[in-house]
Amino acid sequence: MKALTFKRYGKSPEIGFADVPRPALRADELLVQVHAAGVNPIDNMIPTGLFKAVVKFQLPATLGSDLAGVVTEVGSRVTRFKPGDAVFANIFDQGTGSIADFAVVPESAAALKPANLDFVQAASIPMVGLTSWQALKERVGLRAGQKVFIPAGSGGIGTFAIQLAKWLGAKVGTTTSTGNVELVRGLGADEVVDYKKQEFETVLRGYDAVLGTVRGDSIEKSIGILKARGKIVSLVGPLDVAFARARRANLILTVVFALMSRKIMRLAKKQGVDYSFLFARPDGDQLAQIGKLLETQRIRPVIDRVFPFEQAKEALEYLALGRAKGKVVVQMR
């Protein structure tokens, strides 16, 4: 079968198409013919080697973690799905990838595709949906009436997280460029800062939580907009000791992560707020709940561009430019 792979970690990962064997199934897995695969920033980070100490691949490895497609085969212990079912899933950190003709999906990671979405729309959801759900519902415990800051509101995470926060009853602040102000307001953002005209830390105050989506000093600056006992959940680092322990990292890595997060931890403690790093995990049950919100149109997909399978590498390159309004998706068939 055809798959988009990388051969090595580093500056020259040799990303390109390769003919690879169709994967074999374990008893608790599904074989899915992939119709579309959403791409995410992590797909560009993996080949650099940034996470190779904590995310394991056997090289050459297939890229991608989001997919929507049709089940063609099920393992002997699978009970919730059958051949012919249309599903969507995230398979991040499973040692395999989704930008391919076929993908293996653990039963626990899959959910039935929302009936009102096509495969492209469904493939745009899993990573951003699960990340937003696990950050805002699980880690923050966001409640009605609270205020959450979600920077980069027009991006893949931002467009979903704003809608989820509004469904949870929260007030949302965000940043975006001038041309995207109406887009994020249409998604439900209450306070919108045009970052080309203002610095968010001089405008926003009294927030309960921050979803860290922007690299650089944005995380540190966001401490100042939080109330006492506020929470920062970062998706972009720095990695922390709690993450090292969750990944069962060795002592050396744990020390490295402690050093990486030392400054932000010190600043957070000084202001009486909590900092943590989040790596989203595949979860079919959560994805099914997200699917219900999509079916009832409480949340809608926001898609910037769709690339044909043959241009999957170009899709990753386009995503890396950081200009996408919503998600970028590769369509296989």
C-alpha positions in Angstrom: 0.0 0.0 0.0 1.0 3.6 -0.4 2.0 5.7 2.6 3.7 9.0 3.4 6.8 8.1 5.5 9.9 9.6 7.0 13.2 7.6 7.1 15.2 9.3 9.8 15.0 12.0 12.5 16.7 15.4 12.1 17.0 18.1 9.4 16.8 15.7 6.5 14.1 13.1 7.4 13.4 12.2 3.8 9.7 12.6 3.8 8.1 11.0 0.8 5.8 8.2 -0.5 6.7 4.6 -0.1 5.2 1.2 -0.8 4.8 -0.5 2.6 3.1 -3.7 3.6 -0.5 -3.6 4.6 -0.5 -3.7 8.4 -1.4 -6.9 10.2 -4.2 -6.8 12.8 -4.1 -7.6 16.5 -7.2 -9.1 18.2 -8.4 -5.7 19.5 -7.8 -3.6 16.3 -9.6 -2.5 13.2 -8.2 -2.2 9.7 -9.5 1.0 8.2 -9.4 2.1 4.5 -8.5 5.7 5.0 -10.6 8.2 3.1 -9.1 11.3 4.6 -6.4 12.2 7.1 -6.2 15.5 9.1 -2.7 16.9 9.6 -1.5 18.5 12.8 1.6 20.5 13.9 2.8 17.4 15.8 3.1 15.6 12.4 5.8 18.1 11.4 7.5 17.9 14.8 7.9 14.1 14.9 10.4 13.9 12.1 12.6 16.5 13.7 13.3 14.2 16.6 11.9 16.6 19.1 9.8 13.9 20.8 11.8 10.7 19.8 12.6 10.1 23.5 9.0 9.8 24.4 7.1 8.8 21.2 8.4 5.6 19.7 8.4 4.8 16.0 10.1 2.0 14.0 11.8 3.8 11.1 10.8 4.3 8.3 7.5 5.3 9.8 4.2 6.5 8.4 3.2 10.0 9.3 -0.2 11.3 10.5 -2.5 10.6 13.4 -6.0 11.7 12.4 -8.2 9.7 10.0 -11.7 9.0 8.8 -12.5 6.0 6.7 -14.3 2.6 6.4 -13.6 -0.5 8.4 -12.5 -3.4 6.1 -11.5 -6.0 8.8 -11.8 -6.4 12.5 -9.7 -8.4 15.0 -11.2 -11.4 16.9 -11.9 -9.5 20.1 -13.5 -6.4 18.5 -17.2 -6.1 19.5 -18.2 -2.5 18.8 -17.4 -2.2 15.1 -17.9 -4.3 11.9 -16.7 -4.2 8.3 -18.4 -1.4 6.5 -18.7 1.0 9.4 -17.6 4.5 8.8 -15.3 5.6 11.6 -13.0 8.4 12.7 -10.1 8.2 15.1 -6.8 9.5 16.4 -3.9 7.1 16.5 -1.2 9.3 17.8 1.5 7.6 19.8 0.4 4.1 18.6 3.6 3.5 16.6 1.8 3.9 13.3 0.4 6.6 11.0 -2.7 7.6 9.1 -1.5 9.2 5.9 -1.8 5.9 4.0 -4.2 3.8 2.0 -4.9 1.7 5.2 -4.4 2.2 8.9 -4.6 0.0 12.0 -6.8 1.6 14.7 -7.2 0.2 18.2 -10.9 -0.4 18.9 -10.6 1.8 22.0 -9.5 4.8 19.8 -12.3 4.7 17.2 -15.8 6.2 17.1 -18.5 6.1 14.5 -18.3 9.0 12.0 -20.9 11.6 12.7 -23.6 11.0 10.0 -23.8 14.6 9.0 -20.1 15.0 8.2 -18.3 13.8 5.2 -14.9 12.0 5.5 -12.9 15.2 5.1 -14.8 17.0 7.8 -14.6 14.0 10.1 -10.9 13.6 9.6 -10.3 17.2 10.7 -11.6 16.6 14.2 -9.9 13.9 16.3 -6.6 15.6 17.4 -8.0 19.1 18.0 -11.2 17.7 19.5 -9.5 15.3 21.9 -6.9 17.9 22.8 -9.5 20.6 23.6 -11.7 18.1 25.5 -8.9 16.8 27.7 -7.5 20.3 28.3 -10.7 22.2 29.0 -12.9 19.5 30.5 -10.4 17.2 32.3 -7.4 19.3 33.2 -9.1 22.7 33.7 -12.6 21.5 34.7 -13.9 24.6 32.9 -17.3 25.6 34.2 -20.1 28.0 33.0 -19.3 31.6 33.8 -15.5 31.1 33.9 -13.2 32.8 31.4 -10.6 31.0 29.3 -8.0 32.5 27.0 -7.4 30.5 23.8 -4.8 32.3 21.7 -4.5 31.8 17.9 -8.2 31.5 17.7 -8.3 31.0 13.9 -5.9 28.0 13.9 -6.8 24.3 14.0 -7.0 24.0 17.8 -8.4 27.5 18.3 -11.4 27.1 16.1 -12.4 23.9 17.9 -11.5 24.9 21.4 -13.4 28.2 21.2 -16.6 26.3 20.3 -16.1 23.7 23.0 -15.5 26.4 25.6 -18.7 28.2 24.6 -20.6 24.9 24.8 -19.3 24.5 28.3 -20.7 27.9 29.1 -17.4 29.8 29.4 -16.5 33.3 28.2 -13.6 33.1 25.7 -10.8 35.5 24.9 -8.5 35.0 21.9 -5.9 36.6 19.6 -6.0 36.7 15.8 -4.9 38.8 12.9 -7.1 41.6 11.5 -8.5 39.5 8.7 -9.7 36.7 11.0 -11.5 38.8 13.7 -15.0 38.0 12.2 -14.2 34.3 11.9 -13.3 33.9 15.6 -16.3 36.1 16.7 -18.5 33.9 14.6 -17.2 30.9 16.5 -18.2 32.5 19.8 -15.1 34.5 21.0 -16.2 37.2 23.4 -12.9 39.2 23.7 -10.8 39.4 20.5 -7.4 40.9 20.5 -5.9 41.8 17.1 -2.3 40.9 17.8 -1.1 43.2 15.0 -2.5 46.2 16.9 -2.3 45.2 20.6 -0.5 42.9 23.1 -3.0 40.6 24.8 -1.3 40.9 28.2 -2.1 44.6 28.2 -5.8 44.1 27.4 -7.1 40.9 29.1 -7.6 40.5 32.8 -9.4 38.2 35.3 -9.1 34.9 33.4 -9.5 31.5 35.0 -7.6 29.4 32.5 -5.2 29.6 29.6 -4.9 27.1 26.8 -1.3 27.5 25.6 -1.1 27.1 21.9 1.6 29.6 20.8 5.3 29.0 21.2 7.7 31.7 22.5 7.1 33.9 25.5 3.3 33.8 25.1 2.9 31.3 28.0 4.9 33.4 30.4 3.0 36.6 29.4 -0.3 34.8 30.0 0.4 34.3 33.7 -0.4 38.0 34.2 -4.0 37.7 32.9 -4.9 34.9 35.3 -6.7 35.1 38.6 -5.1 33.5 41.6 -5.4 29.7 41.4 -5.9 30.0 37.7 -4.6 27.2 35.4 -2.4 27.1 32.3 -2.5 24.0 30.2 0.2 24.2 27.5 0.2 22.2 24.3 3.5 23.6 23.1 5.8 23.2 26.1 7.9 23.4 28.1 7.6 19.8 29.1 7.3 19.2 32.9 8.1 16.6 35.5 4.5 15.4 35.7 4.6 14.7 31.9 7.9 12.8 32.4 6.3 10.6 35.1 3.2 10.0 33.0 5.4 8.8 30.2 7.5 6.7 32.6 10.6 8.5 31.5 14.0 7.7 32.9 15.7 9.8 35.6 17.8 11.7 33.1 14.8 12.7 31.0 12.9 13.7 34.1 15.7 16.0 35.2 15.8 17.5 31.7 12.1 18.2 31.7 12.4 19.7 35.2 15.1 22.1 33.9 13.0 22.9 30.8 10.0 23.9 32.9 11.9 25.5 35.8 11.3 29.1 34.8 7.6 28.8 34.0 7.1 26.9 37.2 8.8 29.6 39.2 6.8 32.3 37.6 3.5 30.4 38.0 4.1 29.7 41.7 5.0 33.3 42.3 1.6 34.4 40.9 -0.3 31.5 42.6 -1.3 29.8 39.3 -0.9 26.2 38.1 1.1 25.2 35.0 1.0 21.8 33.2 1.9 20.4 29.8 -0.6 18.2 28.0 -0.1 15.4 25.4 -3.5 14.4 24.1 -4.3 10.7 24.1 -6.5 8.7 21.7 -9.9 8.0 23.3 -12.8 6.6 21.3 -15.4 7.2 24.0 -14.5 10.9 24.2 -14.5 11.1 20.4 -18.0 9.6 20.4 -19.2 12.4 22.8 -17.5 15.0 20.5 -19.3 13.3 17.6 -22.7 14.0 19.2 -21.8 17.7 19.5 -21.0 17.6 15.8 -24.2 15.8 14.8 -26.3 18.3 16.7 -24.2 21.2 15.2 -23.2 22.5 18.6 -19.7 22.5 17.1 -18.8 22.7 13.4 -15.6 21.7 11.6 -13.5 24.6 10.2 -11.4 23.5 7.2 -8.9 25.7 5.5 -7.6 23.6 2.6 -7.9 20.0 1.3 -5.0 18.4 -0.5 -5.1 15.3 -2.7 -3.2 12.2 -1.3 -0.5 12.8 -3.9 0.2 16.2 -2.3 0.3 15.1 1.3 3.9 16.4 1.7 2.8 19.8 0.4 -0.1 19.7 3.0 2.4 19.4 5.8 4.6 22.1 4.3 1.5 24.4 4.0 0.5 23.7 7.6 4.1 24.6 8.8 3.6 28.1 7.4 1.2 28.8 10.3 -1.4 30.6 8.1 -4.2 28.0 8.1 -7.7 29.1 9.1 -8.9 25.9 10.8 -7.7 22.5 9.7 -5.7 21.1 6.7 -6.8 17.7 5.4 -5.4 15.2 3.0 -8.1 13.4 0.9 -7.3 9.8 -0.2 -10.5 8.9 -2.1 
